Amino acid sequence: MCLSIPSKVVEISEDQTMCTVDTMGVQRDANLMMMAEESVKVGDYVLIHIGFVMNKIDNDEALASIENYREMLEMMDEAERKQLILEDDACSNRTE
C-alpha cells in the first residue's frame, strides 16, 4: 500500500516543471507537469504519487495528516518502520 504524506514545497525550478519537497525532514525532487491547471508555490503542501505532484492540500489538513502519520510511526517497531520506508520508495502505479 502506498501512503501519500503531505510534502512541503521548498524550491521550484526556473522552468516550473520540477520542485524540491520536504517530507518529514527528507527532501526529494518531484515533477510538476501534472499540475498544469493549478499553480504551486514555495510553502504549499502537496501530495505526490510516483514522483509527480498530484494536487495541493490545505495547510491545516496537511499538518493534521503529518501528525497522524507521526503517531502511526511511534506505534511501530524499527523493522516495521524500515519496511514502510522501503515500500514507499518502491511505490508504483500498481493496485494490490
Beta strands, then each sheet from edge to edge (+ up, - down):
strand 1: 7-12
strand 2: 18-23
strand 3: 26-31
strand 4: 45-49
strand 5: 52-57
sheet 1: 3+ 2- 1+ 4- 5+
end
